[in-house]
Amino acid sequence: MTWTDADRLLARTVRSGWAWNAALLTLNLCRSAGAIALPALVAAAIDERLTGSGDTALLRLTALVGLLLLTEVANQLIATWCVNSLVLDLRRRFLQHVLRLGVRDRGRFAGGDLTSRLLTNVTEAASVVPLFTVWASSLLVSGGALVALCLIDLRLAVAFFVGAPLATIMIRAFVGRISPLLTTYLAIQGRISGRLVEVLTGIHTVRAAGTERQEIDRVLSELPGLHEAGRDSWNLQGRLNLRAALLMPLIQVTVLGTAGYALVGGDITPGQLTAAAGYAGMALGLLSQANMFMALAQARAGARRVQEVLSVPVTGHGDRTLPAGPGELVFENVTVVGQDGPVLDGIDLRVPGGGTVAVVGASGSGKSTLASVAGRLIDPDEGRVLLDGVPLRELSAGALASAVGWAFERPSYLAGTFAEAIRFGADPDRTREAAMAAQADLFISRLPDGYLTPCASTPLSGGEQQRLGLARGLAHQGRLLIMDDALSSVDSVTELRICQAVAARTDLTRLLVTHKLSVAARADLVAWLDQGRIRALAPHEELWRVADYRRLFQPGPEDHRREERELSRA
C-alpha cells in the first residue's frame, strides 16, 4: 500500500482537526488505560475472594466500569461533532475549488458526479479523524496488553507473537486491495448520479420524445459494474473476517495453553490466568476490527475521489488593476485547442473601446469559445487577451469580475427574488434601470410581489429568462459586456428595444455573439469566424456582398426547431 495524494489529504484532514483529535485522543487514552487496568482488577478481585483478604479490588473494579461507561458516551458525542465540523470545512474547501475551476476543467466532471463527491465522498474522507483516534486507542490497548502479558509471564508474549506477523500481513493486504474496489464503486455511483441529474433536468424533453425506457436503461447501464464492485468488496471483507476468525482463536488458545502450563508449574496465580485470557483478547484488538479497516478503506476511496477534483489546478489571478480606459479589448494570436484540434486558431482581433463588435459564424466555428476567452472563462493555450492594455491573466479576481459583465443564452442560475437575481454580483441601485433596459420590467412589474417575487415560484419562458439574464449584465458596472447569443429567444420588437438600450451605453464595450441578421446589422463591426479563424472583420453592409456571409443567416434546421418550440409554447 503506497502513500498517495488521497492519503495526504486524509493526513491534512487529521491535522486540521487537531483540537478534536486532542479531545478524542484524551478520552480514548483514558478509556484505553481503564481497559488495560480492567483485567488486572478482575484478577485482583478473584484472588481477594479466593484468599478472603477484602473487597478493595471489587470496589475499584466497580468504579472503573462506571468511568469506562462515561468515557464511551463522551467519545460518541465528541466524535459526532468532530466529523460534522470537518465535513463542513472540507465541503467549503471543495466547493470553493470547484467554483474557481476554468470552464474546460469544470467540464471534466458531470454535475451529478460533483454532487456525489461533495455530499458523500467528503463525509467519508472526514470520518478518518475518529478512525485515527480509534486506531491510536486500539494500538495503545494492544501494546499495553502485550506489556501486561510480559509482566505476568514472558512466555505468554512469545506465544502471542507466533501468529501476530501473519495477521499484520493479512490486514495490510486487505486495505491495499479493498481501496481500489471501493474507488471503482464510488466512481460508478458518481456517473450514475450524473446521468440521473441530466435526465431530471431534461425531463420534459424525455417525456415529449417518449424515451423514458431508453433513458432508464442509459442511467442504469452501469448497475452490473456497480454490483460487481460491491460484491467483490464484500467478498474481500468476508475473507478477512473468515481468516481472522480462524487465526485469532488459534493465537488465544496458544496464549491460554501457555498460561495453563505456567499455572500448573506454580509460576502464575488463578487470577493471573484470568487476566492473561483478557489481555490476550485485548492484544488482538487491532486485528479483530475488520469494520474499522473497511471504514478506513472507504475513507481512502472517498478521499481519492475528492482529491481528483482538488488536484485540478484552479484559474490563477494576478494582482493588477485596470487603469482608466474606454474598455478596448485586444486578442493577440489567441489559440484554443480542443479534443479534435484547434477551436480558435491564431485569432487577432481588436474591439474598440465603447464600440460594438458582433461575432458570427457557422455552428462549431468557435463563437462561444471566443466569448469565453474574452471574459477569461477560458484561458487560451497560446496568445493573450488584453483589456485596456492589461493582460487578463495579470488582473486580480476582483478587478476582472468588476470589469466584465455577461449575458448568456441560457441564464440558468436565477436564485432568490427577481431583484436578487438581477443584482447578482452587481450594483443594487441599478436593478430597476437595468431591468427596464433589458425589457424585463414589463413582466416583473405584473407579478404579485413585483421584484420581490421568488424566481422559483414563477415559470419563465426562454425569452423572459434571457431578458432577466441580460438585465443582470446591464446592472453590472463594468466596462465590457459580453453577450453570448443572449437575444436568441426574444421577438423582433423586444430585440430592437434592447439593442437600442445597450447601444445607448457609451461607457460600455460590447462583444455580441449572435446568429441573428438584425443584431449583426446593428453592430459597428462584424467578426466573421470560419473554422476557428477570422475570415473577415468589417461592417455588416460590406460583408453582405459576400454570398458565403449571406448564407450564414439562411434558416437552418436549428432555426426551424426554434420556431416549432415557440409555436408549441404559444
C-alpha positions as CSV (number, residue, x, y, z in Angstrom):
1,M,0.0,0.0,0.0
2,T,1.8,3.2,-1.2
3,W,1.4,6.7,0.1
4,T,-0.9,8.6,-2.3
5,D,-2.3,12.1,-2.7
6,A,-5.5,10.8,-1.2
7,D,-3.6,9.6,1.9
8,R,-2.0,13.0,2.1
9,L,-5.5,14.6,2.0
10,L,-6.5,12.3,4.9
11,A,-3.4,13.3,6.8
12,R,-4.2,17.0,6.3
13,T,-7.7,16.4,7.4
14,V,-6.5,14.8,10.6
15,R,-4.1,17.7,11.2
16,S,-6.8,20.3,10.6
17,G,-8.9,18.7,13.3
18,W,-6.1,18.8,15.9
19,A,-8.4,20.2,18.7
20,W,-11.0,17.5,18.1
21,N,-8.1,14.9,17.9
22,A,-6.8,16.1,21.2
23,A,-10.2,15.8,22.9
24,L,-10.9,12.4,21.3
25,L,-7.4,11.1,22.0
26,T,-7.6,12.2,25.6
27,L,-10.9,10.3,26.1
28,N,-9.5,7.3,24.2
29,L,-6.4,7.3,26.3
30,C,-8.5,7.3,29.5
31,R,-10.6,4.5,28.1
32,S,-7.6,2.6,27.0
33,A,-5.9,2.9,30.3
34,G,-9.1,1.7,32.0
35,A,-9.4,-1.2,29.6
36,I,-5.8,-2.2,30.3
37,A,-6.4,-2.0,34.1
38,L,-9.7,-3.9,33.9
39,P,-8.3,-7.5,33.6
40,A,-5.8,-6.7,36.4
41,L,-8.6,-5.5,38.7
42,V,-10.7,-8.6,37.8
43,A,-7.7,-10.8,38.6
44,A,-7.1,-9.0,41.9
45,A,-10.8,-9.3,42.8
46,I,-10.7,-13.0,42.1
47,D,-7.6,-13.5,44.2
48,E,-9.1,-11.4,47.0
49,R,-12.2,-13.7,47.1
50,L,-10.1,-16.8,47.0
51,T,-7.9,-15.6,49.9
52,G,-10.6,-13.7,51.8
53,S,-8.5,-10.6,52.1
54,G,-11.2,-8.0,51.5
55,D,-13.3,-6.1,48.8
56,T,-10.9,-3.3,47.9
57,A,-10.3,-4.6,44.3
58,L,-14.0,-5.2,43.8
59,L,-14.8,-1.6,44.7
60,R,-12.1,-0.3,42.4
61,L,-13.5,-2.6,39.6
62,T,-17.0,-1.1,40.0
63,A,-15.7,2.5,39.8
64,L,-13.6,1.6,36.8
65,V,-16.6,0.2,34.9
66,G,-18.6,3.3,35.6
67,L,-15.7,5.5,34.3
68,L,-15.5,3.5,31.2
69,L,-19.2,3.9,30.5
70,L,-18.9,7.7,30.9
71,T,-15.9,8.0,28.6
72,E,-17.7,5.9,26.0
73,V,-20.7,8.2,26.0
74,A,-18.5,11.3,25.8
75,N,-16.5,9.8,23.0
76,Q,-19.6,9.2,20.9
77,L,-20.8,12.7,21.3
78,I,-17.5,14.4,20.5
79,A,-16.8,12.1,17.6
80,T,-20.1,13.2,16.0
81,W,-19.4,16.9,16.5
82,C,-15.9,16.3,15.1
83,V,-17.0,14.7,11.9
84,N,-19.7,17.3,11.3
85,S,-17.2,20.1,11.8
86,L,-14.6,18.6,9.4
87,V,-17.2,17.7,6.8
88,L,-18.4,21.4,6.8
89,D,-14.8,22.7,6.4
90,L,-13.9,20.1,3.7
91,R,-17.1,20.8,1.8
92,R,-16.5,24.5,1.8
93,R,-12.9,24.0,0.5
94,F,-14.2,21.5,-2.2
95,L,-16.9,23.9,-3.4
96,Q,-14.6,26.9,-3.4
97,H,-12.2,24.9,-5.5
98,V,-14.9,23.8,-8.0
99,L,-16.1,27.4,-8.4
100,R,-12.6,28.5,-9.2
101,L,-12.0,26.0,-11.9
102,G,-11.9,27.1,-15.5
103,V,-14.8,26.2,-17.8
104,R,-12.9,23.4,-19.6
105,D,-11.6,21.9,-16.3
106,R,-15.0,22.1,-14.8
107,G,-16.5,20.3,-17.8
108,R,-14.4,17.2,-16.9
109,F,-16.9,16.4,-14.1
110,A,-20.6,15.9,-14.5
111,G,-22.9,17.9,-12.2
112,G,-24.3,14.8,-10.5
113,D,-20.8,13.4,-10.1
114,L,-19.6,16.5,-8.3
115,T,-22.7,16.4,-6.1
116,S,-21.9,12.8,-5.2
117,R,-18.3,13.8,-4.3
118,L,-19.4,16.8,-2.3
119,L,-22.2,15.1,-0.3
120,T,-20.9,11.5,0.1
121,N,-17.2,11.3,-0.5
122,V,-16.3,14.3,1.6
123,T,-18.1,12.8,4.5
124,E,-16.2,9.5,4.1
125,A,-12.9,11.4,4.0
126,A,-13.7,13.4,7.1
127,S,-14.6,10.3,9.0
128,V,-10.9,9.4,9.2
129,V,-10.4,11.5,12.3
130,P,-12.5,9.3,14.7
131,L,-10.9,6.3,12.9
132,F,-7.4,7.7,13.7
133,T,-8.3,8.0,17.4
134,V,-9.8,4.6,17.5
135,W,-6.7,3.2,15.8
136,A,-4.5,5.0,18.3
137,S,-6.6,3.8,21.2
138,S,-6.5,0.2,19.9
139,L,-2.8,0.4,19.4
140,L,-2.3,1.6,22.9
141,V,-4.6,-1.1,24.3
142,S,-2.9,-3.8,22.3
143,G,0.6,-2.6,23.3
144,G,-0.4,-2.3,26.9
145,A,-1.9,-5.8,26.9
146,L,1.3,-7.2,25.5
147,V,3.3,-5.4,28.2
148,A,0.9,-6.9,30.8
149,L,1.4,-10.4,29.3
150,C,5.2,-9.9,29.6
151,L,4.8,-8.8,33.2
152,I,2.6,-11.9,34.0
153,D,5.0,-14.3,32.2
154,L,7.3,-13.6,29.3
155,R,6.3,-16.9,27.7
156,L,2.8,-15.6,27.2
157,A,4.0,-12.7,25.0
158,V,6.2,-15.1,23.0
159,A,3.2,-17.3,22.4
160,F,1.2,-14.3,21.2
161,F,3.9,-13.2,18.7
162,V,3.8,-16.6,16.9
163,G,0.7,-15.6,14.9
164,A,0.9,-11.8,15.0
165,P,3.1,-11.2,11.9
166,L,0.7,-13.3,9.8
167,A,-2.3,-11.2,11.0
168,T,-0.4,-8.0,10.2
169,I,0.4,-9.1,6.6
170,M,-3.2,-10.2,6.2
171,I,-4.6,-6.8,7.2
172,R,-2.2,-4.8,5.1
173,A,-3.1,-6.8,2.0
174,F,-6.8,-6.3,2.7
175,V,-6.6,-2.5,3.0
176,G,-4.4,-2.3,-0.2
177,R,-6.8,-4.4,-2.2
178,I,-10.1,-3.0,-0.9
179,S,-9.4,0.7,-1.6
180,P,-9.3,0.3,-5.5
181,L,-12.5,-1.7,-5.4
182,L,-14.3,1.0,-3.3
183,T,-12.9,3.7,-5.5
184,T,-14.4,1.9,-8.6
185,Y,-17.7,1.5,-6.7
186,L,-17.9,5.2,-5.9
187,A,-16.8,6.3,-9.4
188,I,-19.6,4.2,-11.0
189,Q,-22.0,5.6,-8.4
190,G,-21.0,9.1,-9.3
191,R,-21.5,8.5,-13.0
192,I,-25.0,7.1,-12.4
193,S,-25.8,10.2,-10.3
194,G,-24.6,12.5,-13.1
195,R,-26.8,10.8,-15.7
196,L,-29.8,10.9,-13.3
197,V,-29.3,14.7,-12.9
198,E,-29.2,15.1,-16.6
199,V,-32.4,13.2,-17.1
200,L,-34.2,15.1,-14.3
201,T,-33.1,18.4,-15.8
202,G,-34.4,17.5,-19.2
203,I,-37.5,15.5,-18.0
204,H,-39.9,17.5,-20.3
205,T,-37.8,16.6,-23.3
206,V,-37.7,12.9,-22.3
207,R,-41.5,12.8,-21.8
208,A,-42.2,14.6,-25.0
209,A,-39.9,12.2,-27.0
210,G,-41.4,9.1,-25.3
211,T,-37.9,7.9,-24.5
212,E,-38.4,7.0,-20.8
213,R,-37.3,3.4,-21.2
214,Q,-34.1,4.3,-23.2
215,E,-33.2,6.9,-20.6
216,I,-33.8,4.5,-17.7
217,D,-31.5,2.0,-19.5
218,R,-28.9,4.6,-20.1
219,V,-28.9,5.9,-16.4
220,L,-28.7,2.3,-15.0
221,S,-26.4,0.8,-17.7
222,E,-23.5,0.6,-15.2
223,L,-25.5,-1.2,-12.5
224,P,-23.8,-4.6,-13.3
225,G,-20.4,-2.9,-12.8
226,L,-21.7,-1.4,-9.5
227,H,-22.9,-4.8,-8.4
228,E,-19.7,-6.5,-9.3
229,A,-17.5,-3.9,-7.4
230,G,-19.8,-4.1,-4.4
231,R,-19.8,-7.9,-4.4
232,D,-16.0,-8.0,-4.7
233,S,-15.6,-5.6,-1.8
234,W,-17.9,-7.6,0.5
235,N,-16.3,-10.9,-0.6
236,L,-12.9,-9.5,0.3
237,Q,-14.2,-8.3,3.7
238,G,-15.7,-11.7,4.2
239,R,-12.4,-13.5,3.5
240,L,-10.7,-11.2,6.0
241,N,-13.3,-11.9,8.7
242,L,-13.0,-15.7,8.0
243,R,-9.2,-15.7,8.2
244,A,-9.3,-13.5,11.4
245,A,-11.9,-15.8,12.9
246,L,-9.6,-18.8,12.3
247,L,-6.3,-17.1,13.3
248,M,-7.4,-15.2,16.4
249,P,-8.8,-18.1,18.3
250,L,-5.6,-20.0,17.4
251,I,-3.5,-17.2,19.0
252,Q,-5.7,-17.1,22.0
253,V,-5.6,-20.8,22.5
254,T,-1.8,-20.7,22.2
255,V,-1.6,-18.0,24.9
256,L,-4.1,-19.7,27.2
257,G,-2.3,-23.1,26.8
258,T,1.0,-21.4,27.8
259,A,-0.7,-19.8,30.7
260,G,-2.2,-23.1,31.9
261,Y,1.2,-24.7,31.7
262,A,2.6,-21.8,33.8
263,L,-0.3,-22.2,36.3
264,V,0.4,-25.9,36.7
265,G,4.0,-25.1,37.3
266,G,3.1,-22.6,40.0
267,D,4.5,-19.6,38.1
268,I,1.2,-17.7,38.0
269,T,-1.9,-17.5,40.1
270,P,-5.5,-18.4,39.1
271,G,-6.3,-14.6,38.9
272,Q,-3.3,-14.1,36.6
273,L,-4.6,-16.9,34.4
274,T,-7.9,-15.0,34.1
275,A,-6.0,-11.7,33.4
276,A,-3.9,-13.4,30.7
277,A,-7.1,-14.5,28.9
278,G,-8.4,-11.0,29.0
279,Y,-5.1,-9.5,27.9
280,A,-4.8,-11.9,25.0
281,G,-8.1,-10.8,23.7
282,M,-7.1,-7.1,24.1
283,A,-3.8,-7.6,22.4
284,L,-5.8,-8.9,19.4
285,G,-7.9,-5.8,19.4
286,L,-6.4,-4.2,16.3
287,L,-6.7,-7.5,14.4
288,S,-10.3,-8.0,15.3
289,Q,-11.6,-4.7,14.0
290,A,-12.4,-5.6,10.4
291,N,-15.1,-3.0,10.3
292,M,-12.6,-0.3,11.2
293,F,-10.3,-1.4,8.3
294,M,-13.3,-1.4,6.0
295,A,-14.1,2.2,7.1
296,L,-10.5,3.2,6.6
297,A,-10.6,1.8,3.1
298,Q,-13.9,3.7,2.4
299,A,-12.2,6.9,3.8
300,R,-9.3,6.4,1.4
301,A,-11.6,5.8,-1.6
302,G,-13.7,8.9,-0.7
303,A,-10.5,10.9,-0.3
304,R,-9.2,9.7,-3.7
305,R,-12.4,11.0,-5.4
306,V,-12.3,14.3,-3.6
307,Q,-8.6,14.7,-4.4
308,E,-9.2,14.0,-8.1
309,V,-11.1,17.3,-8.1
310,L,-8.8,19.2,-5.8
311,S,-5.8,18.2,-7.8
312,V,-7.1,20.0,-10.9
313,P,-5.4,23.5,-11.0
314,V,-7.7,26.4,-10.4
315,T,-7.7,29.5,-12.5
316,G,-4.9,31.7,-11.1
317,H,-5.1,35.5,-11.0
318,G,-2.6,38.3,-10.8
319,D,-2.7,41.4,-8.6
320,R,-3.1,44.2,-11.2
321,T,-6.0,46.5,-11.5
322,L,-7.2,48.3,-14.6
323,P,-6.3,51.8,-15.5
324,A,-8.9,54.3,-16.6
325,G,-9.8,53.5,-20.1
326,P,-12.6,53.0,-22.7
327,G,-12.7,49.2,-22.5
328,E,-10.6,48.3,-25.5
329,L,-10.4,44.5,-25.9
330,V,-7.5,43.0,-27.9
331,F,-6.8,39.4,-28.9
332,E,-3.2,38.6,-29.8
333,N,-2.6,35.3,-31.6
334,V,-5.2,33.5,-29.5
335,T,-5.3,29.8,-29.9
336,V,-7.6,27.3,-28.0
337,V,-7.1,23.6,-28.7
338,G,-9.9,21.1,-28.2
339,Q,-10.0,17.4,-28.4
340,D,-10.3,17.3,-32.2
341,G,-7.8,20.2,-32.9
342,P,-7.8,24.0,-32.7
343,V,-11.2,25.6,-31.8
344,L,-9.6,29.0,-32.2
345,D,-6.5,29.3,-34.4
346,G,-4.3,32.4,-34.2
347,I,-7.1,35.0,-33.6
348,D,-6.0,38.6,-33.8
349,L,-8.9,41.0,-33.1
350,R,-9.4,44.5,-31.7
351,V,-12.7,45.6,-30.2
352,P,-12.6,49.4,-30.0
353,G,-13.4,50.9,-26.6
354,G,-17.1,51.9,-26.5
355,G,-17.8,50.0,-29.7
356,T,-19.9,47.0,-30.7
357,V,-18.5,44.0,-32.4
358,A,-20.8,41.2,-33.4
359,V,-19.3,37.7,-33.7
360,V,-20.9,35.5,-36.3
361,G,-20.1,32.1,-38.0
362,A,-21.5,28.7,-38.7
363,S,-22.1,26.2,-35.9
364,G,-18.8,25.0,-34.5
365,S,-16.8,27.9,-35.8
366,G,-15.7,28.9,-32.2
367,K,-18.0,31.8,-31.4
368,S,-18.8,30.9,-27.8
369,T,-15.2,29.9,-27.2
370,L,-14.1,33.4,-28.3
371,A,-16.6,34.9,-25.9
372,S,-15.4,32.7,-23.1
373,V,-11.8,33.7,-23.8
374,A,-12.8,37.4,-23.9
375,G,-14.0,37.3,-20.3
376,R,-11.4,34.7,-19.1
377,L,-13.8,31.9,-18.5
378,I,-11.2,30.0,-20.6
379,D,-7.5,30.7,-20.9
380,P,-6.0,30.4,-24.4
381,D,-3.5,27.7,-25.0
382,E,-1.4,30.3,-26.9
383,G,-1.6,34.1,-27.2
384,R,-3.2,36.5,-24.8
385,V,-6.2,38.8,-24.3
386,L,-5.8,42.4,-23.1
387,L,-8.3,44.8,-21.7
388,D,-7.2,48.5,-21.9
389,G,-3.6,47.2,-22.3
390,V,-3.6,44.8,-19.3
391,P,-3.4,41.1,-20.0
392,L,-6.4,39.4,-18.4
393,R,-4.2,36.8,-16.7
394,E,-2.5,39.6,-14.7
395,L,-5.7,41.1,-13.3
396,S,-6.8,40.3,-9.8
397,A,-10.0,38.3,-9.5
398,G,-11.9,41.3,-8.2
399,A,-10.7,43.6,-10.9
400,L,-11.7,41.1,-13.6
401,A,-15.1,40.5,-12.1
402,S,-15.9,44.2,-11.8
403,A,-14.7,44.9,-15.4
404,V,-16.7,42.2,-17.3
405,G,-20.4,41.7,-17.4
406,W,-22.1,38.7,-19.0
407,A,-25.4,37.8,-20.6
408,F,-25.8,34.1,-21.7
409,E,-28.1,32.3,-24.0
410,R,-29.5,30.2,-21.1
411,P,-29.1,32.2,-17.8
412,S,-29.9,29.2,-15.6
413,Y,-28.7,30.5,-12.2
414,L,-31.7,32.5,-11.0
415,A,-31.6,32.4,-7.2
416,G,-33.7,34.3,-4.7
417,T,-36.1,37.0,-5.8
418,F,-36.1,38.7,-9.2
419,A,-34.3,41.7,-7.6
420,E,-31.6,39.5,-6.1
421,A,-31.2,37.6,-9.4
422,I,-30.6,40.8,-11.3
423,R,-28.2,42.4,-8.9
424,F,-26.2,39.2,-8.5
425,G,-22.7,40.5,-8.1
426,A,-23.8,43.9,-9.5
427,D,-24.8,47.4,-8.3
428,P,-28.1,47.0,-6.3
429,D,-29.1,50.6,-7.2
430,R,-29.3,49.8,-10.9
431,T,-31.8,46.9,-10.6
432,R,-34.9,48.6,-11.9
433,E,-32.9,50.7,-14.6
434,A,-31.2,47.5,-15.9
435,A,-34.5,45.6,-16.0
436,M,-36.2,48.3,-18.0
437,A,-33.3,48.4,-20.4
438,A,-33.5,44.7,-20.9
439,Q,-37.3,44.8,-21.3
440,A,-37.7,42.6,-18.2
441,D,-39.5,45.2,-16.1
442,L,-42.6,44.6,-18.3
443,F,-43.3,41.1,-16.9
444,I,-41.7,41.5,-13.5
445,S,-43.9,44.5,-12.6
446,R,-47.0,42.4,-13.3
447,L,-46.1,39.8,-10.7
448,P,-48.0,39.8,-7.4
449,D,-44.9,41.0,-5.4
450,G,-43.0,42.6,-8.3
451,Y,-39.3,42.4,-7.9
452,L,-39.6,40.7,-4.5
453,T,-41.3,37.6,-6.1
454,P,-39.2,34.5,-5.8
455,C,-37.9,33.3,-9.2
456,A,-38.6,29.7,-8.3
457,S,-42.3,30.4,-7.9
458,T,-42.7,31.9,-11.4
459,P,-42.4,29.8,-14.6
460,L,-40.4,31.8,-17.2
461,S,-40.3,31.5,-21.0
462,G,-37.0,31.3,-22.8
463,G,-37.2,34.9,-23.8
464,E,-38.1,36.1,-20.3
465,Q,-35.1,34.2,-18.9
466,Q,-32.8,35.8,-21.4
467,R,-34.2,39.3,-20.6
468,L,-33.6,38.6,-16.9
469,G,-30.0,37.4,-17.6
470,L,-29.4,40.5,-19.8
471,A,-30.7,42.8,-17.0
472,R,-28.1,41.2,-14.8
473,G,-25.4,42.0,-17.3
474,L,-26.6,45.6,-17.7
475,A,-26.8,46.1,-14.0
476,H,-23.1,45.3,-13.9
477,Q,-21.0,48.5,-13.7
478,G,-18.1,47.1,-15.8
479,R,-16.5,48.4,-19.0
480,L,-17.1,45.3,-21.1
481,L,-20.3,43.5,-21.8
482,I,-20.2,40.0,-23.4
483,M,-23.5,38.7,-24.8
484,D,-23.3,35.1,-25.9
485,D,-26.4,34.6,-28.1
486,A,-28.3,36.4,-25.4
487,L,-31.1,37.6,-27.8
488,S,-31.8,34.3,-29.5
489,S,-35.2,33.8,-27.9
490,V,-36.7,37.3,-27.9
491,D,-39.0,38.7,-30.5
492,S,-38.0,41.3,-33.0
493,V,-39.7,44.3,-31.3
494,T,-38.1,43.4,-27.9
495,E,-34.8,42.8,-29.6
496,L,-34.8,46.3,-31.2
497,R,-35.6,48.0,-27.9
498,I,-32.9,46.0,-26.1
499,C,-30.3,46.8,-28.7
500,Q,-31.1,50.5,-28.6
501,A,-30.8,50.5,-24.8
502,V,-27.5,48.6,-25.0
503,A,-26.1,50.9,-27.7
504,A,-27.0,53.9,-25.5
505,R,-24.4,52.8,-23.0
506,T,-21.5,54.8,-24.4
507,D,-19.3,53.8,-21.4
508,L,-19.6,50.1,-22.4
509,T,-17.7,48.0,-24.9
510,R,-19.9,45.2,-26.4
511,L,-18.9,41.8,-27.8
512,L,-22.1,40.2,-29.2
513,V,-22.1,36.5,-30.3
514,T,-25.2,36.1,-32.5
515,H,-26.8,34.1,-35.3
516,K,-29.3,36.9,-35.9
517,L,-29.0,39.1,-39.0
518,S,-30.7,42.1,-37.3
519,V,-28.2,42.0,-34.4
520,A,-25.2,41.8,-36.7
521,A,-26.5,44.6,-38.9
522,R,-26.7,47.0,-35.9
523,A,-23.1,46.3,-34.8
524,D,-20.2,48.7,-35.6
525,L,-18.1,45.8,-36.9
526,V,-18.7,42.1,-37.6
527,A,-16.1,39.5,-36.9
528,W,-16.8,36.6,-39.2
529,L,-15.4,33.3,-37.8
530,D,-14.8,30.4,-40.0
531,Q,-13.3,27.1,-38.6
532,G,-11.6,28.9,-35.7
533,R,-10.2,31.7,-37.8
534,I,-11.4,35.3,-38.5
535,R,-12.3,35.2,-42.2
536,A,-13.2,38.9,-42.2
537,L,-13.6,41.9,-39.9
538,A,-15.8,44.6,-41.5
539,P,-19.1,46.4,-41.3
540,H,-22.2,44.3,-42.0
541,E,-23.0,46.2,-45.2
542,E,-19.6,45.4,-46.7
543,L,-19.8,41.7,-45.7
544,W,-23.3,41.4,-47.1
545,R,-21.9,41.5,-50.6
546,V,-20.3,38.1,-50.0
547,A,-22.5,35.1,-50.8
548,D,-21.0,32.8,-48.0
549,Y,-21.7,35.5,-45.4
550,R,-25.3,35.8,-46.6
551,R,-25.7,32.0,-46.3
552,L,-24.9,32.2,-42.6
553,F,-28.3,33.8,-41.9
554,Q,-30.4,31.5,-44.1
555,P,-32.8,29.4,-41.9
556,G,-31.3,26.0,-41.0
557,P,-32.6,23.0,-39.0
558,E,-31.9,24.7,-35.7
559,D,-34.0,27.7,-36.7
560,H,-36.9,25.5,-37.7
561,R,-36.7,23.7,-34.3
562,R,-36.7,27.0,-32.5
563,E,-39.8,28.1,-34.4
564,E,-41.5,24.9,-33.5
565,R,-40.7,25.4,-29.8
566,E,-42.1,28.9,-29.9
567,L,-45.2,27.7,-31.6
568,S,-45.7,24.9,-29.0
569,R,-45.3,27.5,-26.2
570,A,-47.9,29.7,-27.9
